[in-house]
Every structure is written in structure tokens, then in C-alpha cells.
Amino acid sequence: MTETTEQSLADKAYLRIKQRLSTLDLMPGDRLSEMDLVNILHISRTPIRQALQRLLHEGLLVLAPKSGWTVAPLDFDKIDQLYDFRTLIERYALTACCQYVGQQPLIDALEKVWLVTPDQYSTDIQYVSELDEQFHMALVSASGNLEMAKVHADITEKIRIVRRLDFTKLDRIEATYQEHQQILQLIAQRRVDQALIVLSAHIEISKIESRKITLDTIYRARREVDKKYVSKVAAHIDL
């Protein structure tokens, strides 16, 4: 195996494992076996280990002498700091968006997704979580500050698990739709001050809700993932 091929496989393993983390297939505290990953991903052990080391460096995994690889526990103090940093970035971006209203295709695209009636709200946890990420990342991208968008994307990755768990509550999904709608309407009206108030409150509520996440929340989310997996298997067998 050439060095280039091995690196390509390590990148593939990295993305696959990271996907399992973001979809809650792997939860905080779960143990990872290198051999299990080899069998699941059909990638040899060396690239798997390189991928795990990369995730370790990013703080997503923990490596202990006796227990091996484990999904990193939630560090709420760090999460709070990331939320604060996120708020600063998005407030700047929102101000820029209000100044250039009507000239940003990204904002127009967001309106098509979020300015819908309640009967059109999705209740799919993963789908709504992805839409929520796209909403906030699009706001930052629409500001035109590419370096800020890169930093914001990094923050988004680091708090992804918490945000996904937040959407296990149906009332949080409904609130997200309503708050996003309000933000977009205020942007269209160029009401910067009011838009900033709603945006800051929107992110702060998410930050507060993240503190309420308990082991029970995590296990309930795991059960939902497991049920969906069983349903897919059953549907495949019926075919």
C-alpha cells in the first residue's frame, strides 16, 4: 500500500467515524474498538488508527491506557465558551446581512426553507439539526467574511452533538422554526437591533438547554437511533 493510498483510507475512515458521531450512532462515553471499526468500515487497522488519532487531536475522542478509545464526554464549560464565541460571530454576520438585504442569494434560499406553515415543520431530529446548522452557517457566509465563516464552521462541528440532542425535544424544533422565521423577517425589514435581540436570545436558549442534557437524554436519543436502524433492517427484509 502506497503512502498516498493509506492517507486516502485514513481520510475515509475519519469521515465515516465522524459521521457516526454526528448522527448519534456513537454517544459520549461509548467505547471504540479498532478491530470493530476495521470490520465495520472494511479499512485496515493502520488507517483506522490514523483517523482515531486525528479525532483525538480534535477533542472528539479520549485514549486511556486501560479502557482504550472512548467518545469524549461532554465538557459543558467548554461548550458554553464556544456558544459565546458563536454569538459574537453571528451578531456581526447578522448586522452585515441587514445592510445588504436583497443582495444575498443565501438569505433568499433560507426563506424558502424556513418561512413555512406549522404543518410543514419537520420532526426528523437529524434533518432539522442539519437545517439549523445550515441556517446559521449561511448567515455567517452571507456576511462575506470567509475567515470568520471558517472559524464558525469549526465551532459548529464542536457543538454538533449537543445541538442534535437538543432537537430530541419537539418543542425545541417548533421554537427553532419560529425563531428562524422571526430573524429572517427582521433581516428583510432591516431592523438590525431587533434582529440582534432575537438572534442572541435564540442562541442563549440553545446554550441553556444544552446544560439540561443528562445521561437520560443521551440514552433516549440512542434508543431513537436504534429504533430507526431496526425499522430500516425490517423494511429491507420485507423487500
N, C-alpha and C positions, 0 to 999 in steps of 0.2 A: 504494500500500500504506500503510495507516494504521500509526501507531506501535505500537498495540496488537497488530495482526496480525504486524508484524515481530518484536516481542518474543516472541509466541507461537511463531513459527517458530524463533527463536533458542533458545528453551527446548526445543523438539522436537529440534533439531539437537544441542544439548548432551547431552540424554538418550541419543540414538542413538549419538553418538560415545563417550560414557562407557560405554555398554553394550558396544561393541566392545572397549573397553579391558578391561573386567571379564571378558569371555569369552575373552580372549587372542587375539582376532582381530587386535588391534593390540598389538604387543610393544614393550618398551623398546628404543629405538633406531630404530624404524620411522619413516619419513618420511611426512608427510601433505600431500597436495596439495589446495588449496582447490577447484580445479576438479574433481578426482576426487570429492571429497565432495559437490559440487553435483550431479554426475551420479548418484552412488550414492544420496544421500538425497532427490534431487529438491526441493531447497530452494535458494533463490537465494544469491548469494555474501555479501551483507551479513549476513544472519542466521547463516550459517556462520562468518563471521569473528568475530561477537559470541560465538558458542559457543566458538570456539577461544580467544578472549581470556579467557573465564571459566575454561576448563580450564587455561590458562597461569597464571592467578592462583592456582588451587588446587594448582599444582605438578605437574600431571599431564602437561603439555606444555612444550617448550622452543622458543623462537623465536630463531633465529640469522640474521644478515644474509645469509649466502650459502647456507645449507642450508635455510632456511625452517622450517616446523613439524616437530618431531620429538617422538615419545613420550619422556618424561623417563626417563633411566637410573635404575637402582635405587640409592638412597642408603642404604647399609646402616647407617651411623651414625645417621641419622635414624630408620630403621626400628627399630633397637634401642631408641631412646628412646621411640618410640611403643608398642613392646611393653611396656616398663617401666611406662609410664603406664596401659596397658590392664590390666596385672596388678594395680595398685593399685585401680582401679575395680572389677574383677571380684572381688577379695578382699572388698571392702566389701559388694558385692552378694550374694555367697555367704553371708556371715555373716548378712545380713538374711533371706535365703531360709531358712536353717536355723532362724531364730527364728520364722518364720511358716509352717512346713511344714504342708501340708494345706489351706492357705487361698489358695494361688496356682494358678489355672487354667493359667497358663503352664507351670508345672512339670509339671502333670499331662499337658499336651499334649506336652511334651518326652519324657516317659517312654514315650508311645505310639510316638514316632519312634525312640528310641534303645535302649530295652530290648527288643532283638530278638536272635534267634539268628544265628550267623555266616552261615548260608546265606541270610539276608535282608539282609546288608550290600550296599549299592550300591557299584558300582565306577565309576560315572559321575563324572568329575572335577568337572564344573561343578555337578552336582546335590549331591554330597557337600559341596563347598565352600560352597554356599548353605545347606545344612543346618547346617554347622558355624557359619557366621555367625549363623544364626537361633538356634542353641543359646546362644551367648554373649550375644547381644543380649537374648534372652528372660530370661536370668539377671539381667542388669542391670535390665531393665524390671520384673521381679518384685520388685526391691528397693523400688520405689515412688518412687525419686528420678528425676524426669523430666529435670532439668537434667543429671544425671550420664549418663543414657541418651543425651541429645543429644551430649554430648562423646564418649561411647563409640562412637556411630554414625559420627561424623566420623573417629575413629581407624580404625574398621573399613574405611571407604572408602579410606583412605590406604595400608593394608597389604593390600588385597584381592588385588592381582596376586601378591604374594609367597605368600600363603596358597593361591591357586589353583595356583601352580607346585609348592608343597609336596605337593599331592594328586595329582601325577603319579606318585607312588610308592605302589604298592598296600599296602606295609607301613605307610605313614603313615595310609592310610584305615582299615585294621584297628585300628591303635593308637588312632585317634580314637574309633572306636566303643567300644572297651573302656574308654578313659579317661572318656568321657562317661557311660557306664553306671556306672562306679565313683563318679563325682561325684554323680550323681542318687541312687544308693543311699545314699551318706553323708548327703546332704541329708535324705532320708526318715528316716534314723536320728538326725538332729540331731547328728551327730558333726562339729562345726564344725572342730576342729583338724585332723582327718584330711582333711576335705574341702578345707581350705585348702592342705594339703600337696600333695594330688593335683592340684588346680587350678593351683597355682603351677608344679609340675613339668610339667604338660601344656602350659602357655603357654611355659615356658622351652625345652622341647624343640622346639616350633614355631619359636621365635626362633633357636635354634642351627641348625636345619635350613635356615632361610632364608639363613644365611651360606654354606651349601653350594651354593646355587643359582649355576650358572655359565651361560655362554652356551650350552653344550651342552644344559643343562636347558631353557632358553628355546626353542632350536630344535627339540628333541624335542617340546615342548608344541605348538609351531607346527605340526609335522608331523601331530600327532594332530588338531588343529583342521582342518587341510587335508583329512585323510582323511575326517573326518566330513562335511565340506562336499561332497566328491566323492561320497560314498555317498548323500547326500540328493539331489544332482543326478541321479545314476544312477537312483535309485528313482523320481524324478519323471518321467524319460524313459521308464522301463519302463511307467509308468502310461499 
